[in-house]
């Protein structure tokens, strides 16, 4: 039996369906006209039982995250049944964070209320842009007006709301992004996820080789973003995530801190100390096979912790795991700073994070 440490512990639930596939998205999701929620529930329930039998002890759950895909498409009945099943199988922390991703066109005010009554206490809205033309370019089906309406409705239901925005879009100017970002801040939310547009292999954008902004413009946009968010008391706590103090996403912090979590559903992954868990991406394969397990070496685990830990802006990463000669090069390049026996990325280092990770691995 495997007995993980008593510390923060999370559960990720993957919903594999969307209303449409965005041209920039490389997540495990698909469009389906008919969704068999009964079959999905059986698969989720099966996964929970497999994990319960595999691991002898679980700490109380401190976070549950419904991701995808567009999990706001699931029915209130399935959402409620899943939470009931989780409660039957796991201890629940008194201050648990339960998050769900939603698109403005895939959730209603009534549904938000019902989810909240079932236990949902954090909503993440995939707004992506507050510019109509760019929403169309990004393949989004909602309008700016719909997004703003959903945000306004959500504010009357949830205390904790996040919105996603994508910037560094083709031909995007500093001025237009500044206006858009300040408009987003004026909405008065406590958490913002701000991602630069990248061409991921296999996506429609990648296949069509859409034009990208120059590296120098991307750097200028990133610097501007940090300045604006800092002025608004919403500093980055992770490369792409900004929040007021104590409003960080608990679940994502589990990943970045290298803590334990399990994942149920197609394409879901998990980490329990040195045990890696993973599921097949295709729904039918996942339903037939169930979770798989592999054992990580200490070196692999430390590499994962480095990869994730360097993304945390304010917490740093322990120096003891870094080879001195590699650290010396990083310091010389002004990519990192050292404080209290921890390594912290500088703004310059965050702009070349992949190179930095490669150097220190």
ABEGO torsion letter per residue (X at the ends): XBBBBBBBBBBBBBBABBABBBAABABBBBBBABBBAAAAAAAAAAAAAAAAAABABBBBBABBBBBOEBAAABBAAAAAAAAAAAAAABBBBAABBBBBBBBAAABBAAAAAAAAAAGBABBBBBAGBABAAAAAAAGBABBAAAAAAAAAAAAAABABBBBBBBBGBBGBBAAAAAAAAAAAAAAGBABBBBBBBBBBBGBAAAAAGBBBBBAAAAAAAAAAAAAAAAAAGBBBABAABBBBBGABBAAAAAAAAGBBBBBBEBGBBBBBEABBBBBBABAAAAAAAEBBBBBBBAAAAAAAAAAAAAABAAAEBBAAABBAAAAAAAAAAGABBBBGGBBBBBAAAAAAAAAAAAAAX
